Amino acid sequence: MAVYTQIDNPELYFQCKLYTGNGSDNNAITFDQTDTSMQPDVVWIKSRSNSGYNHCLIDSVRGVTKVIRPNLTSDEDTYSDALKSFDSNGFTLDDDGSNGEMNTNTHTYVAWCWKAGTAWSNDASATGVGSLDSSGSKSATAGFSIISFTGTESGTPSIAHGLSSTPEFIISKARAITDNWMVFHGSFSAQEYISLNTTGAKASASSVWNSLPSSTVINMGDNAGVNDDGAMIMYAFHSVQGFSKFGKYTGNGNADGPYIHLGFRPAMIIVKSATETRNWRLWDTKRSTYNLTDKVIYPDLSNAEATGDSEIDILSNGFKFRKNSDNTSGETYIYMAFAESPFVNSNGVPTNAR
């Protein structure tokens, strides 16, 4: 029997949860799976029902009171009444009195959550890895690392990312200033980048990613979006069989759109045109429980959930486009996807289609 090096149970490292806010303290949000437990290290929350409510991202490295917003350039906010704790199988919300974006009474929300779980640090002068010290939380199994460091806004520094393979997707944000979110994708050439909070296509600048990342370090320039003279946070990922994949595809412009092979049934998919000015789009299997999957959230906007704007089929081993949106003929798109279950687990048991 074939031996697979893969994650058989993706729910140990990624969970998507739907919930309704109650506007009260100690609103415990528990993941749906009862046979697994996952204490998240990153919780990304968005209101489904109400426009004007920003995306909110909290992680265990910065702490539960520190909120940054993927759709905005704004610096990090500190709230005493937003997220209260990361729990053994979910998270707990406070009354949300300061910002109302995560627990407003009767509003519906979605939370996408990742586990890292292992604290790490790198003293660059002692190890010779990178030129700046870095630390955070990581999972070698899931290919995910949260990276905290203090930048210099000068030169071409590098930082250790804590992973065992070269990152294929990096998201960077300066915590103390107003600036764009900077993204690297594994399909990009050296110095190319794209912004999470804008509709812009990929661009190139040596001041952002000075050169390609390696199996040990991330290389930056002096752009404040990746190397502010202050506190920085990055999230780095590489593909893991049965759990995650980061790639690109070319649109064909019709309802029989391209099929993107992942090797797993996806739980969450994010897509962005790399070559044209278009919104980021995000689908998941909790908000759309059957095909066609058409409930879309825009990571670069505060809009409520939309229906019918983009339509895909989520399959046992990938996804397929069923509309022209995110499928314009000849256009190049990048994607990131996380699994609900592997196509075939390490015991040879296949997953089911939806």
C-alpha positions in Angstrom: 0.0 0.0 0.0 1.3 3.5 -0.8 2.5 5.6 2.0 1.5 9.2 2.0 3.2 12.1 3.8 0.1 14.2 4.3 -2.5 15.5 6.8 -5.4 13.0 7.1 -7.5 15.3 9.3 -7.2 18.9 8.1 -9.6 20.0 10.9 -6.8 19.7 13.4 -5.2 22.7 11.7 -8.0 24.7 10.0 -11.6 25.3 10.9 -14.4 27.5 9.5 -17.1 28.4 11.9 -20.5 30.2 11.4 -22.0 32.0 14.4 -24.5 34.7 15.4 -23.4 37.5 17.7 -25.2 38.2 21.0 -23.6 41.5 22.1 -22.7 39.9 25.5 -19.6 39.0 27.4 -18.3 35.4 27.3 -19.9 34.4 24.0 -18.1 31.1 23.6 -17.8 30.0 19.9 -17.2 26.3 19.7 -16.1 24.5 16.4 -18.6 22.1 15.0 -16.4 19.0 14.9 -16.9 17.0 18.1 -14.2 14.3 17.3 -11.4 16.8 17.1 -10.2 19.8 19.0 -8.2 22.7 17.7 -7.0 25.7 19.7 -6.6 28.4 17.0 -3.7 30.8 16.7 -5.3 32.9 14.0 -8.9 33.9 14.0 -10.1 35.9 10.9 -13.7 37.2 11.4 -16.1 38.8 9.0 -19.8 39.9 9.3 -21.9 38.1 6.7 -25.1 40.0 7.2 -24.0 43.6 7.5 -22.0 45.9 5.1 -19.6 48.4 6.6 -18.2 45.9 9.1 -14.5 45.3 8.5 -12.6 42.1 8.4 -10.9 41.5 11.8 -7.8 39.4 12.2 -6.4 38.4 15.6 -3.5 36.0 16.4 -1.9 34.5 19.5 1.5 36.0 18.9 0.2 39.6 19.0 -2.4 38.8 21.6 -6.2 38.7 21.9 -6.6 42.4 22.2 -4.8 43.3 19.0 -6.9 43.6 15.9 -5.8 44.3 12.3 -8.1 44.5 9.3 -7.2 42.8 6.1 -9.4 45.2 4.0 -7.8 48.4 5.4 -4.4 50.0 5.5 -5.0 51.1 9.1 -2.6 50.3 11.9 -3.3 47.7 14.6 -6.0 48.6 17.2 -6.2 47.5 20.8 -9.6 46.5 22.3 -10.3 45.2 25.7 -13.8 44.0 24.7 -13.4 42.1 21.4 -11.8 38.6 21.4 -11.4 37.4 24.9 -9.5 34.1 24.5 -8.3 31.3 22.2 -9.9 28.1 23.6 -9.2 24.4 23.3 -11.8 24.0 20.6 -12.8 27.5 19.5 -12.6 31.1 20.9 -14.6 33.4 23.2 -15.8 36.9 22.4 -16.4 39.8 24.7 -19.4 42.2 24.4 -17.7 43.9 21.4 -18.6 47.3 22.7 -15.7 49.2 21.2 -16.0 48.3 17.6 -19.1 46.1 17.1 -17.4 44.1 14.3 -17.3 40.6 15.9 -20.2 40.1 18.2 -23.0 42.5 17.5 -26.4 41.1 18.6 -28.3 39.2 15.9 -25.6 39.7 13.2 -24.3 36.6 11.5 -20.5 36.0 11.1 -18.0 33.6 9.7 -14.6 32.9 11.3 -11.7 31.2 9.5 -9.2 29.8 12.0 -5.7 28.3 11.7 -3.6 26.5 14.3 0.2 26.9 14.5 0.9 25.9 18.1 4.6 25.7 18.5 6.5 28.8 19.8 9.8 29.5 18.1 12.4 32.3 18.0 15.6 33.0 16.0 18.5 35.0 17.2 20.0 36.0 13.9 23.4 36.9 15.2 23.7 33.5 17.0 22.3 31.2 14.3 23.4 33.1 11.2 19.9 32.6 9.7 18.6 36.0 8.5 19.8 39.5 9.5 17.0 40.4 11.9 15.7 38.5 14.9 12.3 36.9 14.5 9.9 34.8 16.6 6.3 33.5 16.6 4.3 30.3 16.4 4.5 27.6 13.8 3.3 24.2 12.7 5.8 22.2 10.7 3.1 19.7 9.9 0.6 22.2 8.5 3.3 24.4 6.8 2.1 27.6 8.6 4.1 30.2 10.6 3.2 33.4 12.3 6.3 35.7 12.3 6.8 38.7 14.5 9.8 41.0 14.1 11.0 44.6 14.3 11.9 46.1 11.0 14.4 48.8 10.1 12.9 50.4 6.9 16.3 50.3 5.4 18.6 48.0 3.4 17.7 44.5 2.3 17.2 42.5 5.5 16.0 38.9 5.9 14.2 37.0 8.6 13.8 33.4 9.5 10.3 32.1 8.9 10.5 28.9 11.0 9.3 26.5 8.3 11.0 23.5 6.8 10.2 24.5 3.2 10.1 27.7 1.1 6.9 29.7 1.7 4.5 29.9 -1.2 2.2 32.5 0.3 3.3 35.3 2.6 1.1 38.1 4.0 2.8 41.1 5.7 1.5 44.0 7.7 3.1 46.9 9.5 1.4 47.1 12.9 2.1 50.7 13.9 1.5 52.7 10.7 -1.0 53.0 7.9 0.2 51.0 4.9 -0.9 48.3 2.5 -0.9 44.6 3.2 1.9 43.1 1.1 1.5 39.6 -0.4 4.0 37.2 -2.0 2.7 34.3 -4.0 4.8 31.3 -5.1 4.0 31.8 -8.8 5.5 35.3 -8.7 9.0 36.2 -9.9 11.5 37.9 -7.6 10.4 41.3 -6.5 6.7 40.9 -7.5 4.0 41.5 -5.0 0.2 42.1 -4.7 -1.8 43.9 -2.0 -4.5 42.1 0.1 -6.5 45.3 0.7 -6.7 46.5 -2.9 -8.0 45.4 -6.3 -4.7 46.1 -8.0 -2.9 43.5 -10.1 0.6 42.3 -9.2 3.4 44.8 -9.4 7.2 44.7 -9.1 9.5 46.6 -6.7 12.8 45.6 -5.2 11.8 47.6 -2.1 9.1 45.0 -1.2 10.4 41.4 -1.7 14.0 42.1 -2.6 14.4 38.5 -3.8 12.6 35.2 -3.6 12.2 33.5 -0.2 14.2 30.4 0.6 13.7 27.4 2.7 15.1 29.3 5.7 14.5 33.1 5.2 12.2 35.7 3.8 14.0 38.5 1.9 12.7 42.1 2.1 13.5 45.6 0.9 13.0 48.9 2.7 9.3 49.2 1.9 7.3 49.9 5.2 4.7 47.3 4.2 7.3 44.5 4.7 10.0 46.3 6.8 8.6 49.2 8.7 10.9 50.8 11.4 8.7 49.2 14.1 6.6 46.1 14.8 5.8 43.8 11.9 3.7 40.7 11.5 3.8 38.1 8.7 1.9 34.9 8.0 3.8 32.4 5.9 2.4 29.2 4.2 3.7 26.4 2.0 1.7 23.6 0.4 1.1 20.4 2.4 -0.4 17.3 0.8 -4.0 16.8 1.8 -4.2 20.2 3.6 -3.2 23.2 1.5 -2.2 24.3 -1.9 -1.1 27.7 -3.5 -1.1 28.0 -7.2 -2.4 29.7 -10.3 -4.7 29.1 -13.3 -5.7 30.8 -16.5 -9.3 31.7 -17.2 -11.2 30.5 -20.3 -14.2 32.9 -20.2 -17.1 30.5 -20.2 -19.4 28.5 -17.9 -17.4 25.3 -18.4 -14.5 26.9 -16.6 -11.1 25.6 -15.7 -10.8 22.7 -13.2 -8.1 23.3 -10.5 -6.7 20.1 -9.1 -5.8 20.3 -5.4 -5.6 16.7 -4.3 -8.2 17.4 -1.6 -11.8 18.5 -1.1 -11.4 22.2 -0.2 -13.0 23.9 2.8 -11.9 27.4 1.9 -10.7 29.0 -1.4 -9.3 32.5 -2.0 -8.8 33.8 -5.5 -7.3 37.0 -7.0 -6.6 38.1 -10.6 -2.8 38.6 -10.8 -3.0 40.5 -14.1 -6.0 42.7 -13.8 -7.7 45.1 -11.4 -10.3 42.9 -9.6 -11.5 42.1 -6.1 -10.2 39.3 -4.0 -12.9 36.6 -3.5 -13.4 33.9 -0.8 -15.6 30.8 -0.7 -16.0 28.2 2.0 -18.1 25.0 2.5 -19.8 26.3 5.7 -21.6 29.2 4.0 -22.3 27.2 0.8 -23.1 23.6 1.7 -23.9 22.4 -1.8 -22.9 23.1 -5.4 -23.1 25.6 -7.0 -21.0 27.4 -4.4 -22.0 31.0 -4.8 -21.8 32.8 -1.5 -18.8 35.1 -1.8 -17.0 37.4 0.6 -14.5 40.0 -0.6 -11.3 40.1 1.6 -10.5 43.6 0.3 -14.0 45.1 1.1 -16.3 45.6 4.1 -19.3 44.4 2.1 -21.7 41.8 3.4 -21.7 38.4 1.9 -22.8 38.3 -1.8 -24.7 35.6 -3.6 -24.4 34.7 -7.3 -21.5 37.0 -8.2 -19.1 34.1 -8.6 -20.0 30.4 -8.9 -17.8 27.4 -8.5 -18.2 23.7 -7.9 -16.3 22.3 -4.9 -15.2 18.8 -5.8 -13.6 15.9 -4.0 -10.2 16.7 -5.4 -10.4 20.4 -6.3 -12.7 23.1 -7.7 -14.2 24.2 -11.1 -15.5 27.5 -12.2 -19.0 27.8 -13.5 -19.2 31.5 -14.4 -17.2 34.1 -16.2 -16.3 35.9 -12.9 -12.8 35.0 -11.8 -12.5 33.2 -15.1 -11.9 35.9 -17.8 -10.4 34.4 -20.9 -6.6 34.6 -20.9 -6.3 36.2 -17.4 -4.0 34.7 -14.8 -5.4 34.2 -11.3 -3.7 33.1 -8.1 -5.3 31.0 -5.4 -4.9 29.7 -1.9 -6.9 26.7 -0.7 -7.3 24.8 2.6 -8.7 21.3 2.9 -11.9 19.8 4.4 -10.5 16.3 3.7 -7.8 14.7 1.5 -8.9 13.1 -1.8 -7.4 9.8 -0.5 -6.1 9.4 3.0 -2.9 7.6 4.1 -5.0 4.4 4.6 -6.2 4.5 1.0 -9.8 5.7 1.9 -11.2 8.2 -0.6 -13.2 11.2 0.3 -16.8 11.8 -1.0 -18.0 14.5 -3.3 -20.5 17.0 -2.0 
